[in-house]
């Protein structure tokens, strides 16, 4: 019987406006719930590693261990390798992989980690089952995903409501689930994890610099990324509507009282020994 394979399309792609946010991510701002469980000797698998900034941080936190970063997109792995090389890390490697059918033996890793991955895959429960399979008994499965419907902001710029509605429609048409965060705990239980801790945390953008950065990357992403192309080719929006949403982001970013919060759900599960 053949293994399941990915069916969803990655909504964002790897345009510069996307990588602007991905390269900002660190273990501290994106995997804090996991860090207390790491030990120096651990062997870690980082799924959906993208440009490798979190992966490199994890490698520094397990100096006597090893980290493998995997992603479906071969082209982004070159940037991840450059990130690791630039930091002089030797306990790290990268490979192409599909989380639905990982090409690793059972019980290989002490920790299997995925940040902002399950919202983009076709079968998140199968993905979690594969993560559990390659985790050693007593090891950890750690996943963190945002929840778009739970994102909130002020002031209530009308065009941002249009953005949220559009993004959720495009993501679902691509086979993903943009409101993955609220589902993580349920998915983990369905995948067979029994020793599970569910938590949440946020990214908050409120200073002038933070507002400019967050609004700018979404304004650009709305017009120039793979997401923009999928919005128009899928009949979800035309170019005029995308320009309107992009300008709404810039208008919000100019507000001195602007505030935006991104809710993330986190699940830390331990594989039964």
N, C-alpha and C positions, 0 to 999 in steps of 0.2 A: 504494500500500500504506500503510495507516495505521500510525502510530508506536505502539509499546507504551506502555501507561499503567500507573500504579501499581495494584496489586491488593491489596497488604497494608493492614491496618488498623494505625494507630499505636497501640501498646499503652498508652502512658502517658497520653495526653491532656495537657491543660494546667491541671490542678488546681493550686492554690497549693502543695501538697506537691511537685509535680513542678517547678514554676518556682523553688521554693526552691533546688533543686540546679542548675537550668539557669542561673539568674542568678549563681550562684557561679563559674561557669566563666569563665576568662580565657584569653587567648592564651598566657600563661606557664604555666598549669597544665594546659592542654588541647591546645596546639599547639606546644610547645617544639621538636619535631623539625623544624618548618617554618621557624621564625623566622630561622635563619641564611641561608636562601635568599631572603628578601625584600629587595627594593631599593626606594628611595623612590618611583620612578616607576611601579611596577607597577599593573596593572589586575587586580583579584582578584574572583572569584566565590565567595561563602560559601554553600554549600548546606545546607539545614536549619538556618537561622540562629537559629530560635527567638526568644527575647527580645533577642538582638542584642549580648550582652556580648562575645563573641569577635569578632564582626563589627566592633564599634566599636574594639576593640583593634587589629585588623588595619588599620583606616582610619588610626589614629594612626601605625602603622608604615610606611605608604606615603603620606606627606604630599603628595607631588607626583603621586600616582596616584589611583586610585578603587576603591572596594569596593562591590559589589552583593551584598546579602543576599537569599536567596530561601527560601521555605518553602511547604509545601502548605496551611498553615492561615492564612487571611487575618487572623483575629482576633489571632494572636500578633504579626503584623507591626506592629500599632499600638503594642505595647509596645516592639518593636525601634526603631521610629521615635522614640519618646519617649526611649529610651536614648541614641540618637545625638544628638538635639536637646539633651538635658541635658548632654552633653559638648561641645556646640558644634561638632560635626563637620559639614562641608559637602561632603566628598568621599565621600559614601555615599548609597546609595539602596536601596530594598527593593521586591520584587515577589513575586507568587505564581508558583510553578513546580513542575513535576513532574520530578524528576531523570531519569526514564526517557525524557523527551521535552522537552529544554530548548529554549526558543524563542529561541535565540541562534545567530548564524551560526557556521560553522566558524572556528577560529583567532581567537577573540575575546579571550580572557583570558590573562594571563601566569601566573596561578595559579588553580587550581580546588581548593577546600578543602571537606571535609565531616567533621564531627565527630559521632560516634555516630549516623550516618545509615544506613549500609549494613545494619546489623542489623535495621532496621525496614522495608526495602523488599522488594518481591516478586521482583525480578530484579536482584541486586547487580551482576552482570557487565554487563548492559545499562546500568545506571546508570553504571558506570565507563567504558563505551564512550562514553556521552554526555559525561561529564566530559573524556575525552580529546579528543573531537571539537571541543569549544569551547575547548580550550587551544591557544595558539599554539605552533608548532614551537619547541622549545627551552624551553618553559614547563613548569610543574610541576603534577602532580596529587597532592594530599595528603589522605590519609584516615586516620582513627583510630577504632577501635571497641573496646569492651570485650568480654570473653569471660566470660560468666556462670559456666560450669563451672569456670573457672580462678580465680574469686574464692575467697578463703580467709579464715578468721577463727579467733579464739580468744577465749574458751573455746568448746568444741563444744556450743553450745546446741541441743538437738534440733529445736526449732521453726524454726531457720534452715535446716536441711536441708529441712524441709517448704516453706519459702519458696522456696528455690532450685528445687526440683522443680516447684512450682506455677507460678512465673514462667516457667520454660522451656516448660512445657506451654501456658500462655496465649499466650506470644509466638509459638510455632510455629503454634498454631491461628489466629492473626491473620495468618499468612503471612510472618512474619519469621524470623530466625535469631539467637537470643540468644548463641550461641557464635561470633559473626562474627569475633572477633579472630584466631583461629587460621587462618581461611580467607582473610584479606585478601590475603596475598601470592599465593596460588593464584588468587584472583579477578582480581587485577591482571594476572597473566601471561595468564590466559584472555581478558582484555579487550584484550590487545595491547600493554601496556606492556612495554618491554624494558630500559630503564635504571631499575632499581628498587632502592631501599634499604629494607630491612625492619628495623624496630627495635621496641622495646617500652618501656613505662614504667608507673608505677603511681600511683594515689592511695592514700594510707594514712591511716587514721583511728585514732588511738590516745590522744590527750589527752582529758581529761574533756570539754572543749568539743566536740572533733571527734566523740567517741562520741555525745554528746547530740544533736548536729546530724544526723549520719548515721542514727542509729537512729530519731530522731524523724520525719524526713521519710519513711522507709520504713514506719514504724508507721502514719503518717497516710495514706500512699499506698495501703497495703493495705486500708484501710477506706473511703476517700472518693474516690479518683481513678477515671478511666475504666478503669484496669487492674482495680480492684476490681469494677466493673460487668461487665467482660468475663469475669472469673473466674467470677462467679456465673451470668451469662446463658449462658455456654458450658458450664455443667455441670462446671467444673473444681474448684469449691469452694463450700461453702455459707457463710452468714454466720458461723456458729459457728467454722468452720475459719479464716476470715479473721481473726476476733477472736483466735484462738489464735496465729496467725502474727504479728499486730500486737503482742501481748503479749510474744512471744519476742524481737522486736526491742527492745522497751523493757527487757526483762530483760537482754539483752546490753549495752545502753547503760548500764545501772547498774553493770556490772562494772568495778571499778577496774583490772583487768588486761585489759580488752577491747581487741582489735586486729583491724582489718579491712583487707584489701588488695584493690584492684580492678586487675586486670591489663588493660592496653590494648596492642593491637597497632597499629603505625603503618607506613604505606607511603608513601614519597615517590618518585614516579616522574617521569621527565622525558620529554616527548614528543620523539620523534626529529625533528631539524631537517631 
